[in-house]
Amino acid sequence: MNKISKSIIAGILAASAALSLTACGNNTPASSTAESSAQGEQQTNAKSPAEITEKIMQDIEFPSMAEITSDRLANYYEIDAQTVDSFSAYICGSGAYPDEIAVFKLKSSGDAEAAKAALEKRVESQTKTFENYTPNEMYKIDGKNIVTNGSYIALIISADNKTATQLFEQMTK
């Protein structure tokens, strides 16, 4: 083998090794990597809306929750779907309680005011529904049900809104 052939083979082997290390060394899907770098330095440890709702529902008792899927999102929230990067939402499956958790990651924190107004409409609707139906559950709708942090916004109606809000804030840093 001549010197040029050896150099080419060595280059190919080095490139293959580098490629295999980068392909196997990161378990994060490419879309997640792009999302986290798009977030910039703020919210670098933030979790996904699904991770946030899962953790809150693990730590706080919610009655028989049913997931709201993307095809039913507009039935519950008047949030412009074009502004939503991702979301996770659950309501009481039986409809007997006002308990609800919805976490939205918006494409831009500039969309938070419009999203907040939409979630306030949902709280008003739940208030009207449950104030006569189950008045003893109204303590869950306490006026502090909507929380924001950067491009994240959540609607939380639970038996322990304070703890749920703290978890949300911790997970969206």
ROBASE-412793 format. One record per residue (C-alpha): residue number from 1; residue in one letter; x, y, z. Coordinates in Angstrom, 1 decimal. Example, Ala and Ser with C-alpha at 12.3 -4.5 7.8 and 13.67 -1.06 7.14 Angstrom:
% ROBASE-412793
- 1/a/12.3/-4.5/7.8
- 2/s/13.7/-1.1/7.1
//
This chain:
% ROBASE-412793
- 1/m/0.0/0.0/0.0
- 2/n/1.2/3.4/-0.8
- 3/k/1.2/6.4/1.6
- 4/i/-1.9/8.0/0.0
- 5/s/-4.0/4.8/0.4
- 6/k/-3.0/4.4/4.0
- 7/s/-4.0/8.1/4.6
- 8/i/-7.4/7.6/3.0
- 9/i/-8.1/4.4/5.0
- 10/a/-7.0/6.1/8.2
- 11/g/-9.3/9.0/7.5
- 12/i/-12.2/6.7/6.8
- 13/l/-11.6/4.8/10.0
- 14/a/-11.3/8.0/12.0
- 15/a/-14.6/9.3/10.5
- 16/s/-16.3/6.1/11.1
- 17/a/-15.2/6.0/14.8
- 18/a/-16.3/9.6/15.3
- 19/l/-19.7/9.0/13.7
- 20/s/-20.3/5.9/15.8
- 21/l/-19.4/7.7/19.0
- 22/t/-21.8/10.6/18.3
- 23/a/-24.6/8.2/17.2
- 24/c/-24.4/6.0/20.2
- 25/g/-23.3/8.5/22.8
- 26/n/-26.5/10.5/23.1
- 27/n/-29.9/8.8/23.9
- 28/t/-31.7/12.1/23.2
- 29/p/-33.7/12.1/20.0
- 30/a/-32.7/14.7/17.4
- 31/s/-35.9/16.6/17.9
- 32/s/-35.4/16.9/21.6
- 33/t/-31.9/18.2/21.1
- 34/a/-33.2/20.8/18.7
- 35/e/-35.9/21.8/21.2
- 36/s/-33.4/22.2/24.0
- 37/s/-31.0/24.2/22.0
- 38/a/-33.9/26.4/20.7
- 39/q/-34.8/27.1/24.3
- 40/g/-31.6/28.9/24.9
- 41/e/-30.0/29.2/28.3
- 42/q/-33.3/29.8/30.1
- 43/q/-35.2/26.7/31.0
- 44/t/-32.3/24.3/30.1
- 45/n/-33.4/21.6/32.5
- 46/a/-37.1/22.0/31.7
- 47/k/-39.1/18.8/31.3
- 48/s/-41.7/18.1/28.7
- 49/p/-45.4/18.8/29.4
- 50/a/-46.0/15.0/29.6
- 51/e/-43.2/14.6/32.2
- 52/i/-44.6/17.5/34.2
- 53/t/-48.2/16.2/34.3
- 54/e/-47.0/12.7/35.1
- 55/k/-45.0/13.9/38.1
- 56/i/-47.8/16.1/39.4
- 57/m/-50.3/13.3/39.1
- 58/q/-47.9/10.9/40.9
- 59/d/-47.4/13.3/43.8
- 60/i/-51.0/14.6/44.2
- 61/e/-54.1/12.5/44.2
- 62/f/-56.4/13.1/41.2
- 63/p/-59.7/11.2/40.7
- 64/s/-59.8/8.9/37.6
- 65/m/-58.2/11.1/35.1
- 66/a/-58.7/10.9/31.4
- 67/e/-56.2/12.2/28.9
- 68/i/-57.2/15.0/26.4
- 69/t/-55.6/14.1/23.1
- 70/s/-54.7/16.6/20.4
- 71/d/-57.9/15.8/18.4
- 72/r/-60.0/16.9/21.4
- 73/l/-57.9/19.8/22.6
- 74/a/-60.1/22.5/21.0
- 75/n/-63.2/21.0/22.8
- 76/y/-61.6/22.1/26.2
- 77/y/-59.2/25.0/25.5
- 78/e/-59.4/27.9/23.2
- 79/i/-55.7/28.1/22.8
- 80/d/-54.4/28.7/19.3
- 81/a/-52.9/25.4/18.3
- 82/q/-50.4/27.2/16.1
- 83/t/-48.8/28.7/19.2
- 84/v/-48.4/25.3/21.0
- 85/d/-45.2/23.4/20.7
- 86/s/-46.4/20.5/22.9
- 87/f/-48.9/19.8/25.7
- 88/s/-50.3/17.3/28.1
- 89/a/-53.7/17.5/29.6
- 90/y/-56.0/15.5/31.8
- 91/i/-59.5/16.0/33.2
- 92/c/-61.6/14.0/35.7
- 93/g/-62.9/11.1/33.6
- 94/s/-66.2/10.7/35.4
- 95/g/-66.9/14.5/35.2
- 96/a/-67.9/14.4/38.9
- 97/y/-65.0/16.6/40.1
- 98/p/-63.4/19.7/38.7
- 99/d/-59.9/18.2/38.9
- 100/e/-57.8/19.0/35.8
- 101/i/-54.2/19.5/34.8
- 102/a/-53.0/20.9/31.5
- 103/v/-49.5/21.9/30.7
- 104/f/-48.5/23.7/27.5
- 105/k/-45.1/24.4/26.1
- 106/l/-45.6/27.4/23.8
- 107/k/-43.5/28.1/20.8
- 108/s/-42.8/31.5/22.2
- 109/s/-43.2/33.1/25.7
- 110/g/-44.8/36.0/23.8
- 111/d/-47.9/33.7/23.3
- 112/a/-48.4/33.3/27.1
- 113/e/-50.9/36.2/27.5
- 114/a/-53.2/34.8/24.9
- 115/a/-52.9/31.3/26.3
- 116/k/-53.5/32.6/29.8
- 117/a/-56.7/34.3/28.6
- 118/a/-57.9/31.0/27.1
- 119/l/-57.2/29.1/30.2
- 120/e/-59.0/31.7/32.3
- 121/k/-62.1/31.0/30.1
- 122/r/-61.7/27.3/31.0
- 123/v/-61.5/28.1/34.7
- 124/e/-64.7/30.3/34.4
- 125/s/-66.5/27.4/32.6
- 126/q/-65.4/24.9/35.3
- 127/t/-66.5/27.4/38.0
- 128/k/-70.0/27.7/36.5
- 129/t/-70.3/23.9/36.1
- 130/f/-69.2/22.9/39.6
- 131/e/-70.4/25.7/41.8
- 132/n/-73.9/24.2/42.0
- 133/y/-73.0/20.6/41.0
- 134/t/-70.4/20.0/43.7
- 135/p/-70.0/23.1/45.8
- 136/n/-67.8/21.3/48.3
- 137/e/-65.2/20.9/45.5
- 138/m/-64.9/24.6/44.8
- 139/y/-61.9/25.1/47.1
- 140/k/-59.9/23.5/44.2
- 141/i/-60.7/26.5/42.0
- 142/d/-58.9/29.0/44.2
- 143/g/-58.0/31.8/41.8
- 144/k/-54.4/30.6/41.5
- 145/n/-55.1/27.9/39.0
- 146/i/-53.0/29.3/36.1
- 147/v/-49.3/29.5/36.4
- 148/t/-46.6/30.5/33.9
- 149/n/-42.9/30.2/33.6
- 150/g/-41.3/31.4/30.4
- 151/s/-42.8/29.5/27.5
- 152/y/-44.7/27.1/29.8
- 153/i/-48.2/27.6/31.1
- 154/a/-50.4/25.3/33.2
- 155/l/-53.9/25.1/34.4
- 156/i/-54.0/23.2/37.7
- 157/i/-57.2/22.3/39.5
- 158/s/-56.5/19.9/42.3
- 159/a/-56.8/19.2/46.0
- 160/d/-53.3/20.6/46.5
- 161/n/-52.7/23.4/44.0
- 162/k/-49.8/24.8/46.0
- 163/t/-47.8/21.6/45.7
- 164/a/-48.7/21.2/42.1
- 165/t/-47.6/24.7/41.3
- 166/q/-44.3/24.2/43.1
- 167/l/-43.7/21.0/41.1
- 168/f/-44.6/22.8/37.8
- 169/e/-42.2/25.7/38.7
- 170/q/-39.4/23.3/39.6
- 171/m/-39.8/21.3/36.4
- 172/t/-39.9/24.3/34.1
- 173/k/-36.6/25.9/35.2
//
